[in-house]
Amino acid sequence: MSHTPKAVALISGGLDSLLAAKVIQDQGVHVEGINFYTGFCVEGHTHAIRNKDKQKAKRNNALWVAEQLGIKLHIIEVIEEYKDVVLNPKHGYGQNMNPCLDCKIFMVNKAQAWAWMEENQFDFIITGEVIGQRPKSQRKDTMPVIAKESGADDRLLRPLCAKNLPATLPEREGWVNRDDLYDFHGRNRKPQIALAHKFGFTDFAQPAGGCCFLTDQSYSSKLKDLWSARGERTYELDDIMLLKVGRHVRPQPHYKLIIGREEGENNYLSGYRNEFTSIKTISHKGPLALVDGKVNDADLAEAAAIVARYSQGRDAESVEVEITDRDGVIKRQRFEPMPPPEVEQSWHV
C-alpha cells in the first residue's frame, strides 16, 4: 500500500468495541473511532441526574474508550435518520423494541458511506461483534447480512470473532494478520475480560445487554404506550428523553403523569414546565409531575390527588398542591391523597 492502513472503528463505549479497536491498533493500523448518537443511549442521562447513580462515573464511555486508545473519536448525531430504523425495521425487533440487526446495518452503512472516510483514505471498518453474543443481530447467519446490506461487504472486519468467519479483504491483503485475531463466540464474557486484562485495561463499561434503552423491557413498554395514546408511531427527541425519567402513570387513556422519583428527576422535569401542565406538592415534600395529554378540571383533580399520594403527606387527610399550566397560571388547592396502592400499581405504564 502507498500508505499505512487505516480503519474506522464503531465505538459504542462498551468492552467489545474497545478490544476490537485495540487488537487492530496493535497491528500498526491507524484507527479512528466513530460513534452515532441516536437519542436512545443509556449513558450520560439518567446516570447524571439520579441520586442512586451518584457513585457511578459521569462520563461518555465512547469518549473514554477513545481516550484509553489515544485515538480520535467522531461523534455523529443521527436522531432523525435513525427514526426509520426504530419505526420500520426490515428485520423486525428483538425481545423488546430493539431493532438490533437493522441498527447494525444502519451504523455500518453510515460509516462506510461517510464521505470523510473515502476522502481520508480509510480502508476498512471494525466492529466489536462476537458470534452468538446477541440473539437478534450477532449470529453466524446475520454476520454476512450486515456486511452485504450495509454495503461494506468484505471491508467489514470483526477482530474478536474473525477466525470463525471467512477472511476479509484486510486479512487477504495483509493489512492485518489473521493469526493475531480471535475466535470468541457465545455469551461468555470471560475471554474478553481476560483480553482486557492482558492489554492492561482494568476499568471498562460492563456489558449487560445494552447501551441502548430499546433493549429495556420497561422503556419499550412506555414507548409502545406513547404510540398507542397518540394513535401514531412517531417520536421527537423530547419524547424519548422523557421516557427515561420518572414514574409513568396513566390513570385515564387520554392522559398520563410523569412523576419525579427524586430531587434530580424533579429538577430535570422542571425544564419542561413551559411545555406541560405541572403539579407539585406544597404542604409536604414531594415530587414534581408533568401532565401529558388533554385534560379537564376533573382530570387535574384526579392527577393532583395521585401526585399527593407520592408525597410525604400520603397518609395525611389532605395535601396542598400547586397546579401550573403551560401559560404559567397557578392554582393551589388541597386534595386527599389517592389511590390505594393496589389501584396505583395497575396504572403504571
Secondary structure, 3 states (H helix, E strand, C coil): CCCCCEEEEECCCEHHHHHHHHHHHCCCCEEEEEEEECCCECCCCHHHHCHHHCCCCCCCHHHHHHHHHCCCEEEEECHHHHHHHHHCCCCCCCCCCCCHHHHHHHHHHHHHCCHHHHHCCCCEEECCCCECCCCCCCCCCCHHHHHHHHCCHHHEECCCCHHHCCCCHHHHCCCCCHHHCCCCECCCCHHHHHHHHHHCCCCCECCCCCCEHHHCHHHHHHHHHHHHHHCCCCCCHHHHHHCCCCEEEEEECCEEEEECCCHHHHHHHHCCCCCCEEEEECCCCCCEEEEEECCCHHHHHHHHHHHHHCCCCCCCCCEEEEEECCCCCEEEEEECCCCCHHHHHHHEC
